Amino acid sequence: MIDYEDFRMSLRHVQLQYANHLGAGERPGLTDIDREAIAESVIRRFETCYDCLWKVLKRHLAEAQGLPDVPNSPKPVLRLANENGLLPSPAEHWLEYADARIATSHDFSGDKAGESLALMDRFIPDAQRLYAILSGKSCE
């Protein structure tokens, strides 16, 4: 049996911290460094969620779908998931999330972090729908 709990929890964490980030502008007591720390936390939680997501997707493809020789890296797993009708949105979105994940771990200029933050409005609902497809449960 596939355990989807790490994926669910990491998704919940990125969702909560992103909501915190969106509300940070309305909290005048926060300093610029506080707001930056909240944004960085969203990025880290996105990275964790994305890593859980593709790894559980890999297991699902192998165990639940019974596919042999499932690749061991994110983009090929996402392409295979798309070929098997598991992705709830276009494969291009998922490949964009993969690129964002790679970029945030190798670029500390802030530009890539901002680009990743801009994806959260789309990533979170996509990840929630994927969780429901894989687990058969709502992530709430």
N, CA, C and O atoms as a MOPAC input file, in Angstrom:
PM7 MOZYME 1SCF
protein

 N      0.83800 1    -1.18400 1     0.00000 1
 C      0.00000 1     0.00000 1     0.00000 1
 C      0.88600 1     1.25100 1     0.00000 1
 O      1.87800 1     1.32800 1     0.72500 1
 N      0.51400 1     2.19600 1    -0.80500 1
 C      1.29200 1     3.42700 1    -0.94100 1
 C      0.86500 1     4.41300 1     0.14200 1
 O     -0.32600 1     4.64400 1     0.35300 1
 N      1.84700 1     4.98700 1     0.81900 1
 C      1.59100 1     5.97000 1     1.86800 1
 C      1.68700 1     7.36900 1     1.24900 1
 O      2.75300 1     7.78400 1     0.79400 1
 N      0.58100 1     8.07600 1     1.23900 1
 C      0.51400 1     9.41600 1     0.66000 1
 C      0.62300 1    10.50800 1     1.72200 1
 O      0.50600 1    11.69000 1     1.40000 1
 N      0.84300 1    10.13600 1     2.97000 1
 C      0.79000 1    11.08900 1     4.07900 1
 C      1.87000 1    12.18500 1     3.99000 1
 O      1.57900 1    13.35300 1     4.24700 1
 N      3.09400 1    11.82400 1     3.63500 1
 C      4.14300 1    12.84600 1     3.51800 1
 C      3.78100 1    13.87800 1     2.45500 1
 O      3.99900 1    15.07500 1     2.64000 1
 N      3.23100 1    13.40800 1     1.35300 1
 C      2.78600 1    14.31400 1     0.29500 1
 C      1.68700 1    15.22700 1     0.82900 1
 O      1.74700 1    16.44000 1     0.63200 1
 N      0.68900 1    14.66600 1     1.49900 1
 C     -0.41800 1    15.45300 1     2.03700 1
 C      0.07400 1    16.50300 1     3.02300 1
 O     -0.33100 1    17.66400 1     2.95900 1
 N      0.94300 1    16.09300 1     3.93000 1
 C      1.43900 1    17.03100 1     4.94300 1
 C      2.31400 1    18.12500 1     4.32700 1
 O      2.20700 1    19.29100 1     4.70700 1
 N      3.16500 1    17.76100 1     3.39500 1
 C      4.01500 1    18.77600 1     2.76800 1
 C      3.17000 1    19.75400 1     1.95700 1
 O      3.47500 1    20.94500 1     1.89700 1
 N      2.11800 1    19.25000 1     1.33900 1
 C      1.20400 1    20.11400 1     0.59500 1
 C      0.46900 1    21.05900 1     1.54100 1
 O      0.30400 1    22.24200 1     1.24200 1
 N      0.04000 1    20.54600 1     2.65300 1
 C     -0.63900 1    21.37800 1     3.65300 1
 C      0.29900 1    22.47700 1     4.16800 1
 O     -0.11600 1    23.62200 1     4.35200 1
 N      1.56000 1    22.11800 1     4.39500 1
 C      2.52700 1    23.10800 1     4.89100 1
 C      2.79000 1    24.22000 1     3.88200 1
 O      2.84700 1    25.39200 1     4.25500 1
 N      2.95000 1    23.86800 1     2.61300 1
 C      3.18600 1    24.92100 1     1.61900 1
 C      1.93900 1    25.78700 1     1.48100 1
 O      2.04100 1    27.00200 1     1.30800 1
 N      0.77100 1    25.17200 1     1.55500 1
 C     -0.47300 1    25.93000 1     1.45700 1
 C     -0.59600 1    26.93000 1     2.61400 1
 O     -0.92200 1    28.09500 1     2.38800 1
 N     -0.34300 1    26.49300 1     3.82800 1
 C     -0.44700 1    27.37700 1     4.99700 1
 C      0.59400 1    28.49500 1     4.95400 1
 O      0.28400 1    29.64700 1     5.25700 1
 N      1.81300 1    28.15700 1     4.58400 1
 C      2.85400 1    29.18900 1     4.56600 1
 C      2.63800 1    30.16900 1     3.42000 1
 O      2.96900 1    31.34900 1     3.54000 1
 N      2.08500 1    29.68800 1     2.30900 1
 C      1.78200 1    30.60500 1     1.21400 1
 C      0.67200 1    31.58000 1     1.63600 1
 O      0.73100 1    32.76600 1     1.30900 1
 N     -0.32300 1    31.08600 1     2.35200 1
 C     -1.37100 1    31.96600 1     2.88200 1
 C     -0.75400 1    32.99400 1     3.83300 1
 O     -1.13800 1    34.16400 1     3.81400 1
 N      0.18200 1    32.57300 1     4.64600 1
 C      0.90800 1    33.48300 1     5.54000 1
 C      1.64300 1    34.54700 1     4.72300 1
 O      1.62000 1    35.72900 1     5.06800 1
 N      2.28200 1    34.12700 1     3.65700 1
 C      3.00100 1    35.05000 1     2.77100 1
 C      2.03700 1    36.07200 1     2.15600 1
 O      2.33200 1    37.26700 1     2.11800 1
 N      0.89300 1    35.59500 1     1.68000 1
 C     -0.07300 1    36.50700 1     1.05700 1
 C     -0.61200 1    37.51900 1     2.05500 1
 O     -0.90400 1    38.65600 1     1.68300 1
 N     -0.74800 1    37.12800 1     3.31000 1
 C     -1.26400 1    38.02900 1     4.33100 1
 C     -0.21200 1    38.90000 1     4.98400 1
 O     -0.54200 1    39.79500 1     5.76300 1
 N      1.05100 1    38.65100 1     4.67900 1
 C      2.13600 1    39.39500 1     5.33600 1
 C      2.07500 1    40.89300 1     5.05100 1
 O      2.46200 1    41.69800 1     5.89800 1
 N      1.60600 1    41.26700 1     3.89800 1
 C      1.52200 1    42.68600 1     3.55300 1
 C      0.53700 1    43.45600 1     4.41300 1
 O      0.63400 1    44.67700 1     4.53600 1
 N     -0.40700 1    42.74700 1     5.00500 1
 C     -1.41900 1    43.37800 1     5.83800 1
 C     -1.03400 1    43.39300 1     7.31400 1
 O     -1.84100 1    43.77700 1     8.16100 1
 N      0.18600 1    42.98000 1     7.62700 1
 C      0.64500 1    42.94300 1     9.01300 1
 C      1.77500 1    43.95400 1     9.17100 1
 O      2.93500 1    43.62900 1     8.91900 1
 N      1.44600 1    45.17400 1     9.58600 1
 C      2.42900 1    46.25500 1     9.63200 1
 C      3.58500 1    46.00700 1    10.60200 1
 O      4.63000 1    46.64400 1    10.47100 1
 N      3.43200 1    45.11500 1    11.55600 1
 C      4.50100 1    44.85400 1    12.51900 1
 C      5.65400 1    44.04100 1    11.95200 1
 O      6.69500 1    43.91500 1    12.59700 1
 N      5.48500 1    43.49300 1    10.76500 1
 C      6.55400 1    42.68900 1    10.16700 1
 C      7.61500 1    43.58500 1     9.54100 1
 O      7.30600 1    44.57900 1     8.88400 1
 N      8.84600 1    43.21900 1     9.75600 1
 C      9.95300 1    43.92600 1     9.10700 1
 C     10.17500 1    43.32400 1     7.72000 1
 O      9.59400 1    42.29500 1     7.37300 1
 N     11.01600 1    43.97800 1     6.94500 1
 C     11.34800 1    43.45800 1     5.62100 1
 C     12.00300 1    42.08200 1     5.73300 1
 O     11.74900 1    41.20000 1     4.91300 1
 N     12.84500 1    41.90500 1     6.74800 1
 C     13.51400 1    40.60400 1     6.91500 1
 C     12.49700 1    39.52400 1     7.29900 1
 O     12.65100 1    38.36300 1     6.92000 1
 N     11.45900 1    39.90800 1     8.05400 1
 C     10.38200 1    38.95600 1     8.38300 1
 C      9.65700 1    38.50900 1     7.11300 1
 O      9.40900 1    37.32000 1     6.91200 1
 N      9.32700 1    39.46700 1     6.27100 1
 C      8.63000 1    39.14800 1     5.01900 1
 C      9.50500 1    38.28500 1     4.11300 1
 O      9.02000 1    37.35800 1     3.46300 1
 N     10.78500 1    38.59800 1     4.07800 1
 C     11.71600 1    37.80100 1     3.27900 1
 C     11.79400 1    36.37200 1     3.81600 1
 O     11.81100 1    35.41500 1     3.04100 1
 N     11.84200 1    36.23100 1     5.13000 1
 C     11.90800 1    34.90500 1     5.74200 1
 C     10.64600 1    34.09900 1     5.43600 1
 O     10.72500 1    32.89500 1     5.19300 1
 N      9.50300 1    34.74300 1     5.44700 1
 C      8.25100 1    34.06000 1     5.12600 1
 C      8.27800 1    33.59800 1     3.66900 1
 O      7.89600 1    32.46700 1     3.37000 1
 N      8.72200 1    34.45800 1     2.77600 1
 C      8.81600 1    34.08800 1     1.36000 1
 C      9.78600 1    32.91700 1     1.17300 1
 O      9.50000 1    31.98800 1     0.41800 1
 N     10.92200 1    32.96100 1     1.85500 1
 C     11.88700 1    31.86700 1     1.75800 1
 C     11.30300 1    30.56300 1     2.29500 1
 O     11.58700 1    29.48500 1     1.77300 1
 N     10.49900 1    30.67000 1     3.32400 1
 C      9.85300 1    29.47800 1     3.87800 1
 C      8.88500 1    28.86600 1     2.86600 1
 O      8.80200 1    27.64300 1     2.74700 1
 N      8.16200 1    29.70200 1     2.14400 1
 C      7.26200 1    29.19200 1     1.10200 1
 C      8.06700 1    28.40800 1     0.07500 1
 O      7.66900 1    27.31500 1    -0.32800 1
 N      9.19600 1    28.96400 1    -0.34600 1
 C     10.03200 1    28.30100 1    -1.34700 1
 C     10.53600 1    26.96400 1    -0.81800 1
 O     10.47900 1    25.96200 1    -1.53200 1
 N     11.02200 1    26.92700 1     0.40300 1
 C     11.52500 1    25.66400 1     0.97800 1
 C     10.41700 1    24.63600 1     1.08000 1
 O     10.62400 1    23.45500 1     0.80000 1
 N      9.24200 1    25.08800 1     1.48400 1
 C      8.11100 1    24.15900 1     1.60200 1
 C      7.64700 1    23.68500 1     0.22700 1
 O      7.21700 1    22.54200 1     0.07300 1
 N      7.73500 1    24.56200 1    -0.76700 1
 C      7.44900 1    24.14500 1    -2.14400 1
 C      8.43000 1    23.06000 1    -2.56300 1
 O      8.03100 1    22.04200 1    -3.12700 1
 N      9.71000 1    23.27700 1    -2.29000 1
 C     10.72300 1    22.28800 1    -2.66200 1
 C     10.43200 1    20.93800 1    -2.01500 1
 O     10.50200 1    19.90200 1    -2.67500 1
 N     10.11000 1    20.95200 1    -0.73500 1
 C      9.80200 1    19.71500 1    -0.02600 1
 C      8.56200 1    19.04900 1    -0.60800 1
 O      8.55300 1    17.84000 1    -0.83900 1
 N      7.52400 1    19.83100 1    -0.84200 1
 C      6.28900 1    19.29000 1    -1.39800 1
 C      6.53000 1    18.70800 1    -2.77900 1
 O      6.06600 1    17.61000 1    -3.08500 1
 N      7.25000 1    19.43700 1    -3.60900 1
 C      7.52900 1    18.95500 1    -4.96100 1
 C      8.30300 1    17.63800 1    -4.91200 1
 O      8.00500 1    16.71300 1    -5.66800 1
 N      9.29100 1    17.55300 1    -4.02800 1
 C     10.07000 1    16.31700 1    -3.90800 1
 C      9.19600 1    15.15000 1    -3.45000 1
 O      9.31700 1    14.04400 1    -3.97500 1
 N      8.32800 1    15.38600 1    -2.48800 1
 C      7.39000 1    14.33600 1    -2.04700 1
 C      6.46000 1    13.94200 1    -3.19400 1
 O      6.19200 1    12.76100 1    -3.41600 1
 N      5.98000 1    14.93800 1    -3.90600 1
 C      5.03100 1    14.72500 1    -4.98900 1
 C      5.58800 1    13.79300 1    -6.05800 1
 O      4.95300 1    12.79700 1    -6.40400 1
 N      6.76600 1    14.10700 1    -6.58200 1
 C      7.24600 1    13.28500 1    -7.69000 1
 C      7.64700 1    11.89500 1    -7.21400 1
 O      7.53100 1    10.93100 1    -7.97000 1
 N      8.11500 1    11.77500 1    -5.97900 1
 C      8.50500 1    10.45400 1    -5.46600 1
 C      7.29100 1     9.56500 1    -5.21600 1
 O      7.33200 1     8.36700 1    -5.49300 1
 N      6.21000 1    10.14500 1    -4.69300 1
 C      5.00400 1     9.34000 1    -4.49000 1
 C      4.36200 1     9.02500 1    -5.84200 1
 O      3.76400 1     7.96200 1    -6.01000 1
 N      4.47800 1     9.92800 1    -6.78900 1
 C      3.98200 1     9.67600 1    -8.14000 1
 C      4.75200 1     8.50700 1    -8.76900 1
 O      4.16600 1     7.65800 1    -9.44100 1
 N      6.03700 1     8.47500 1    -8.54600 1
 C      6.86900 1     7.36500 1    -9.03800 1
 C      6.37900 1     6.03200 1    -8.45100 1
 O      6.20100 1     5.05300 1    -9.17500 1
 N      6.16900 1     6.01300 1    -7.14700 1
 C      5.67300 1     4.79300 1    -6.49500 1
 C      4.30900 1     4.40800 1    -7.03000 1
 O      4.04000 1     3.22900 1    -7.25900 1
 N      3.44900 1     5.38700 1    -7.23000 1
 C      2.10800 1     5.11400 1    -7.73500 1
 C      2.17800 1     4.48200 1    -9.12900 1
 O      1.48100 1     3.51100 1    -9.42100 1
 N      3.01700 1     5.04200 1    -9.96300 1
 C      3.16100 1     4.49300 1   -11.31500 1
 C      3.64100 1     3.03500 1   -11.27000 1
 O      3.15200 1     2.19400 1   -12.02400 1
 N      4.57500 1     2.75000 1   -10.40600 1
 C      5.13500 1     1.39700 1   -10.31700 1
 C      4.16800 1     0.43100 1    -9.63200 1
 O      3.92600 1    -0.67100 1   -10.12500 1
 N      3.61900 1     0.85300 1    -8.49600 1
 C      2.83000 1    -0.07400 1    -7.68900 1
 C      1.34900 1    -0.10100 1    -8.05500 1
 O      0.78600 1    -1.17900 1    -8.24400 1
 N      0.71400 1     1.04600 1    -8.15700 1
 C     -0.72300 1     1.07800 1    -8.43300 1
 C     -1.02600 1     0.89000 1    -9.91700 1
 O     -2.01000 1     0.24700 1   -10.28200 1
 N     -0.17400 1     1.45700 1   -10.76300 1
 C     -0.38200 1     1.33100 1   -12.20300 1
 C      0.31500 1     0.09000 1   -12.77100 1
 O     -0.00100 1    -0.35900 1   -13.87300 1
 N      1.26000 1    -0.45200 1   -12.01100 1
 C      1.96300 1    -1.65600 1   -12.44800 1
 C      2.91500 1    -1.45500 1   -13.60700 1
 O      3.17400 1    -2.38400 1   -14.37300 1
 N      3.43600 1    -0.24700 1   -13.74000 1
 C      4.35300 1     0.02500 1   -14.85100 1
 C      5.76800 1    -0.44400 1   -14.50600 1
 O      6.26900 1    -0.16000 1   -13.41800 1
 N      6.40100 1    -1.15000 1   -15.41500 1
 C      7.78300 1    -1.56600 1   -15.16700 1
 C      8.75400 1    -0.43700 1   -15.50400 1
 O      8.44600 1     0.44700 1   -16.30300 1
 N      9.89900 1    -0.48200 1   -14.89900 1
 C     10.99000 1     0.45700 1   -15.23300 1
 C     10.58900 1     1.92100 1   -15.17200 1
 O     10.83100 1     2.67200 1   -16.11700 1
 N      9.98400 1     2.32800 1   -14.07500 1
 C      9.64600 1     3.73800 1   -13.88800 1
 C     10.94300 1     4.49700 1   -13.65000 1
 O     11.75600 1     4.08800 1   -12.82100 1
 N     11.14600 1     5.60200 1   -14.37100 1
 C     12.39200 1     6.37000 1   -14.21600 1
 C     12.59900 1     6.86400 1   -12.78600 1
 O     11.67800 1     6.86800 1   -11.96900 1
 N     13.82300 1     7.27600 1   -12.50900 1
 C     14.15600 1     7.73400 1   -11.16200 1
 C     14.54300 1     9.20600 1   -11.13400 1
 O     15.45200 1     9.59900 1   -10.40300 1
 N     13.87000 1     9.99800 1   -11.91100 1
 C     14.07500 1    11.44700 1   -11.85400 1
 C     12.75700 1    12.13600 1   -12.20100 1
 O     11.91800 1    11.57100 1   -12.90100 1
 N     12.58400 1    13.35500 1   -11.70700 1
 C     11.27300 1    14.01200 1   -11.77500 1
 C     10.66400 1    14.18600 1   -13.16600 1
 O      9.52600 1    13.77200 1   -13.38900 1
 N     11.38400 1    14.78100 1   -14.08900 1
 C     10.76700 1    15.09100 1   -15.38500 1
 C     10.30400 1    13.83900 1   -16.12700 1
 O      9.18800 1    13.83100 1   -16.64700 1
 N     11.11200 1    12.78500 1   -16.19800 1
 C     10.60600 1    11.56800 1   -16.85200 1
 C      9.39300 1    10.96300 1   -16.13200 1
 O      8.48900 1    10.43300 1   -16.77700 1
 N      9.37500 1    11.04300 1   -14.80100 1
 C      8.22200 1    10.55000 1   -14.04200 1
 C      6.98900 1    11.37400 1   -14.40700 1
 O      5.91300 1    10.81300 1   -14.61700 1
 N      7.13100 1    12.68000 1   -14.48400 1
 C      6.00600 1    13.53900 1   -14.84100 1
 C      5.50800 1    13.24500 1   -16.25700 1
 O      4.30100 1    13.21400 1   -16.50000 1
 N      6.42700 1    13.03200 1   -17.17500 1
 C      6.01500 1    12.71000 1   -18.54900 1
 C      5.25300 1    11.38600 1   -18.59500 1
 O      4.24800 1    11.26400 1   -19.29500 1
 N      5.73600 1    10.40100 1   -17.84900 1
 C      5.08100 1     9.09500 1   -17.78500 1
 C      3.70500 1     9.22600 1   -17.12200 1
 O      2.74300 1     8.59900 1   -17.56600 1
 N      3.61000 1    10.02500 1   -16.07900 1
 C      2.32600 1    10.25800 1   -15.42600 1
 C      1.34700 1    10.91200 1   -16.39100 1
 O      0.16300 1    10.57400 1   -16.40600 1
 N      1.83300 1    11.83900 1   -17.18700 1
 C      0.98900 1    12.48800 1   -18.17900 1
 C      0.50900 1    11.47800 1   -19.21600 1
 O     -0.66700 1    11.47400 1   -19.58200 1
 N      1.40500 1    10.62800 1   -19.68600 1
 C      1.03900 1     9.60100 1   -20.67200 1
 C     -0.02400 1     8.65200 1   -20.12100 1
 O     -0.80000 1     8.07600 1   -20.88300 1
 N     -0.05800 1     8.48900 1   -18.79900 1
 C     -1.00400 1     7.58700 1   -18.16200 1
 C     -2.21700 1     8.30700 1   -17.57900 1
 O     -2.97200 1     7.72900 1   -16.79800 1
 N     -2.40000 1     9.56600 1   -17.96300 1
 C     -3.59400 1    10.31600 1   -17.59600 1
 C     -3.72400 1    10.67900 1   -16.12500 1
 O     -4.83500 1    10.86500 1   -15.62900 1
 N     -2.60700 1    10.78200 1   -15.42700 1
 C     -2.66700 1    11.08100 1   -13.99700 1
 C     -2.57800 1    12.56200 1   -13.66000 1
 O     -3.02900 1    12.97300 1   -12.59000 1
 N     -2.01500 1    13.36200 1   -14.53300 1
 C     -1.82800 1    14.78100 1   -14.22000 1
 C     -3.12300 1    15.55300 1   -14.45700 1
 O     -3.74800 1    15.41100 1   -15.50800 1
 N     -3.52900 1    16.37100 1   -13.48100 1
 C     -4.79200 1    17.09400 1   -13.59700 1
 C     -4.72600 1    18.37300 1   -14.42700 1
 O     -5.73800 1    19.05100 1   -14.60500 1
 N     -3.56200 1    18.70000 1   -14.92500 1
 C     -3.38200 1    19.89800 1   -15.74800 1
 C     -2.30600 1    19.57800 1   -16.78500 1
 O     -1.67200 1    18.52600 1   -16.70400 1
 N     -2.09300 1    20.45800 1   -17.74800 1
 C     -1.13800 1    20.16100 1   -18.81300 1
 C      0.26800 1    19.81600 1   -18.28700 1
 O      0.72700 1    20.37500 1   -17.29100 1
 N      0.92100 1    18.90300 1   -18.96700 1
 C      2.27000 1    18.47600 1   -18.58600 1
 C      3.22500 1    19.66100 1   -18.53100 1
 O      4.16600 1    19.66200 1   -17.73700 1
 N      2.99200 1    20.66400 1   -19.36200 1
 C      3.86200 1    21.84100 1   -19.37800 1
 C      3.88200 1    22.52600 1   -18.01200 1
 O      4.92000 1    23.03300 1   -17.58500 1
 N      2.74700 1    22.54100 1   -17.33300 1
 C      2.71000 1    23.13400 1   -15.99200 1
 C      3.64400 1    22.37300 1   -15.05000 1
 O      4.41000 1    22.97500 1   -14.29700 1
 N      3.57000 1    21.05400 1   -15.10300 1
 C      4.36000 1    20.21000 1   -14.20400 1
 C      5.84900 1    20.31800 1   -14.51000 1
 O      6.68100 1    20.27200 1   -13.60400 1
 N      6.17700 1    20.46000 1   -15.78100 1
 C      7.58400 1    20.64100 1   -16.15300 1
 C      8.07000 1    22.02200 1   -15.71100 1
 O      9.24000 1    22.19100 1   -15.36900 1
 N      7.18100 1    22.99600 1   -15.71700 1
 C      7.51700 1    24.32500 1   -15.20800 1
 C      7.77900 1    24.26300 1   -13.70100 1
 O      8.69700 1    24.91800 1   -13.20500 1
 N      6.97700 1    23.47900 1   -12.97000 1
 C      7.21100 1    23.30600 1   -11.53600 1
 C      8.55700 1    22.62700 1   -11.30700 1
 O      9.28500 1    22.97800 1   -10.37800 1
 N      8.88400 1    21.65800 1   -12.15300 1
 C     10.17500 1    20.96600 1   -12.03800 1
 C     11.32100 1    21.94900 1   -12.25200 1
 O     12.30300 1    21.93700 1   -11.51100 1
 N     11.19100 1    22.78800 1   -13.25700 1
 C     12.22600 1    23.79300 1   -13.51900 1
 C     12.35400 1    24.76700 1   -12.35100 1
 O     13.46100 1    25.15900 1   -11.97900 1
 N     11.22500 1    25.15200 1   -11.77800 1
 C     11.24600 1    26.06800 1   -10.62600 1
 C     11.94600 1    25.40700 1    -9.44900 1
 O     12.71800 1    26.05400 1    -8.74200 1
 N     11.68500 1    24.13400 1    -9.23500 1
 C     12.32300 1    23.40800 1    -8.12800 1
 C     13.83300 1    23.38000 1    -8.30700 1
 O     14.57900 1    23.61400 1    -7.35600 1
 N     14.27400 1    23.10000 1    -9.49900 1
 C     15.71700 1    23.06500 1    -9.78500 1
 C     16.31200 1    24.46300 1    -9.62300 1
 O     17.37800 1    24.62300 1    -9.02800 1
 N     15.63100 1    25.46000 1   -10.14500 1
 C     16.15100 1    26.83400 1   -10.12100 1
 C     16.31100 1    27.35900 1    -8.70400 1
 O     17.30100 1    28.02600 1    -8.40300 1
 N     15.35400 1    27.07100 1    -7.83000 1
 C     15.43500 1    27.62700 1    -6.48100 1
 C     16.56000 1    27.01300 1    -5.66600 1
 O     17.05100 1    27.62600 1    -4.71800 1
 N     16.96400 1    25.82000 1    -6.02600 1
 C     18.04700 1    25.20200 1    -5.26000 1
 C     19.42500 1    25.58600 1    -5.78300 1
 O     20.43400 1    25.26400 1    -5.15500 1
 N     19.48200 1    26.26800 1    -6.92100 1
 C     20.77400 1    26.62100 1    -7.50900 1
 C     20.96700 1    28.11200 1    -7.73600 1
 O     22.03600 1    28.52800 1    -8.18300 1
 N     19.96600 1    28.92100 1    -7.44000 1
 C     20.05800 1    30.35300 1    -7.68900 1
 C     19.57700 1    31.08800 1    -6.44800 1
 O     18.43400 1    30.91800 1    -6.02500 1
 N     20.42200 1    31.88100 1    -5.88300 1
 C     20.08400 1    32.56800 1    -4.64800 1
 C     19.92600 1    34.07100 1    -4.86100 1
 O     19.99700 1    34.83900 1    -3.90200 1
 N     19.71500 1    34.49800 1    -6.10100 1
 C     19.62100 1    35.92100 1    -6.40800 1
 C     18.28500 1    36.52200 1    -6.00000 1
 O     18.17100 1    37.74200 1    -5.88100 1
 N     17.29500 1    35.70800 1    -5.78800 1
 C     15.98300 1    36.21700 1    -5.45300 1
 C     15.04200 1    36.22800 1    -6.64300 1
 O     13.82800 1    36.12700 1    -6.46500 1
 N     15.57000 1    36.34900 1    -7.85100 1
 C     14.72200 1    36.35000 1    -9.04000 1
 C     13.99100 1    35.02000 1    -9.18800 1
 O     12.78800 1    34.99100 1    -9.44800 1
 N     14.71100 1    33.93700 1    -9.02400 1
 C     14.10700 1    32.60400 1    -9.16500 1
 C     13.09500 1    32.35500 1    -8.05800 1
 O     12.06300 1    31.72500 1    -8.29000 1
 N     13.37900 1    32.84000 1    -6.86800 1
 C     12.43700 1    32.68900 1    -5.76200 1
 C     11.13100 1    33.42000 1    -6.08900 1
 O     10.04400 1    32.89500 1    -5.84900 1
 N     11.24200 1    34.60700 1    -6.62700 1
 C     10.05500 1    35.37000 1    -7.01300 1
 C      9.25000 1    34.66100 1    -8.08900 1
 O      8.01900 1    34.66600 1    -8.06200 1
 N      9.94900 1    34.05200 1    -9.03500 1
 C      9.26800 1    33.30200 1   -10.08800 1
 C      8.54500 1    32.09000 1    -9.49800 1
 O      7.42700 1    31.76900 1    -9.90100 1
 N      9.18500 1    31.42700 1    -8.55400 1
 C      8.55400 1    30.27100 1    -7.91100 1
 C      7.33600 1    30.69300 1    -7.10000 1
 O      6.30200 1    30.02600 1    -7.13600 1
 N      7.45300 1    31.79300 1    -6.37100 1
 C      6.31000 1    32.29500 1    -5.60800 1
 C      5.12600 1    32.58000 1    -6.52600 1
 O      3.97600 1    32.32900 1    -6.16300 1
 N      5.40900 1    33.09800 1    -7.70400 1
 C      4.34600 1    33.41400 1    -8.65300 1
 C      3.62300 1    32.15800 1    -9.14700 1
 O      2.48500 1    32.24300 1    -9.60800 1
 N      4.26600 1    31.00600 1    -9.05600 1
 C      3.65200 1    29.74600 1    -9.48600 1
 C      2.73100 1    29.13300 1    -8.43400 1
 O      1.94200 1    28.24400 1    -8.75500 1
 N      2.81500 1    29.58600 1    -7.19400 1
 C      2.08900 1    28.92800 1    -6.10800 1
 C      0.58100 1    28.95800 1    -6.27800 1
 O     -0.10200 1    28.02400 1    -5.85800 1
 N      0.03700 1    30.02400 1    -6.89300 1
 C     -1.40400 1    30.08100 1    -7.12300 1
 C     -1.88100 1    28.95000 1    -8.03000 1
 O     -3.04100 1    28.54300 1    -7.96500 1
 N     -0.99900 1    28.45300 1    -8.86100 1
 C     -1.33700 1    27.34900 1    -9.76600 1
 C     -0.84800 1    26.01300 1    -9.21500 1
 O     -1.55000 1    25.00700 1    -9.31300 1
 N      0.36500 1    26.00000 1    -8.63000 1
 C      0.93800 1    24.75100 1    -8.12800 1
 C      0.08500 1    24.11800 1    -7.02900 1
 O     -0.19500 1    22.92100 1    -7.07100 1
 N     -0.32200 1    24.91200 1    -6.05700 1
 C     -1.05700 1    24.35300 1    -4.90800 1
 C     -2.34500 1    23.66400 1    -5.35000 1
 O     -2.56100 1    22.51400 1    -4.96800 1
 N     -3.22000 1    24.31100 1    -6.14200 1
 C     -4.42300 1    23.59300 1    -6.58000 1
 C     -4.11100 1    22.37200 1    -7.45700 1
 O     -4.79200 1    21.35100 1    -7.36000 1
 N     -3.08800 1    22.47500 1    -8.30900 1
 C     -2.69600 1    21.32400 1    -9.12400 1
 C     -2.24200 1    20.16600 1    -8.24200 1
 O     -2.62500 1    19.01800 1    -8.46800 1
 N     -1.42700 1    20.47000 1    -7.24100 1
 C     -0.93300 1    19.42800 1    -6.33500 1
 C     -2.08200 1    18.83400 1    -5.52100 1
 O     -2.09100 1    17.63200 1    -5.25700 1
 N     -3.04400 1    19.65600 1    -5.12400 1
 C     -4.20600 1    19.14900 1    -4.39400 1
 C     -5.01200 1    18.18200 1    -5.26800 1
 O     -5.44800 1    17.13000 1    -4.80200 1
 N     -5.20200 1    18.54600 1    -6.51800 1
 C     -5.94300 1    17.66100 1    -7.43300 1
 C     -5.16800 1    16.37900 1    -7.69000 1
 O     -5.76300 1    15.30400 1    -7.76900 1
 N     -3.84800 1    16.47600 1    -7.82200 1
 C     -3.04200 1    15.27200 1    -8.02500 1
 C     -3.12800 1    14.36400 1    -6.80400 1
 O     -3.25800 1    13.14700 1    -6.94200 1
 N     -3.05800 1    14.94500 1    -5.62000 1
 C     -3.18600 1    14.15200 1    -4.40200 1
 C     -4.51400 1    13.38600 1    -4.41300 1
 O     -4.54800 1    12.19800 1    -4.09500 1
 N     -5.59300 1    14.06000 1    -4.77400 1
 C     -6.91300 1    13.42000 1    -4.80700 1
 C     -6.95500 1    12.29200 1    -5.83900 1
 O     -7.54500 1    11.24200 1    -5.58800 1
 N     -6.33300 1    12.50600 1    -6.99200 1
 C     -6.29500 1    11.47600 1    -8.03300 1
 C     -5.54100 1    10.24600 1    -7.53500 1
 O     -6.00300 1     9.11600 1    -7.69800 1
 N     -4.38500 1    10.47400 1    -6.93000 1
 C     -3.53500 1     9.36100 1    -6.50100 1
 C     -4.10700 1     8.62200 1    -5.29000 1
 O     -4.12500 1     7.39200 1    -5.26000 1
 N     -4.56900 1     9.37000 1    -4.30400 1
 C     -4.97800 1     8.76400 1    -3.04300 1
 C     -6.46400 1     8.42900 1    -2.98400 1
 O     -6.88600 1     7.58800 1    -2.19100 1
 N     -7.25200 1     9.08900 1    -3.82400 1
 C     -8.69500 1     8.91500 1    -3.76300 1
 C     -9.33500 1     9.68600 1    -2.62400 1
 O    -10.49900 1     9.46500 1    -2.29100 1
 N     -8.56200 1    10.60100 1    -2.02000 1
 C     -9.04800 1    11.39200 1    -0.87600 1
 C     -8.78400 1    12.86400 1    -1.11400 1
 O     -7.90900 1    13.23700 1    -1.89600 1
 N     -9.55500 1    13.69500 1    -0.42800 1
 C     -9.28900 1    15.12500 1    -0.42300 1
 C     -8.10700 1    15.38700 1     0.48200 1
 O     -7.90700 1    14.66300 1     1.45700 1
 N     -7.32400 1    16.39800 1     0.18600 1
 C     -6.15000 1    16.69300 1     1.03000 1
 C     -6.50700 1    17.57800 1     2.21400 1
 O     -5.63200 1    17.93800 1     3.00200 1
 N     -7.74800 1    17.92500 1     2.34900 1
 C     -8.17400 1    18.75800 1     3.48900 1
 C     -8.19400 1    17.96400 1     4.76100 1
 O     -8.52600 1    18.50000 1     5.81800 1

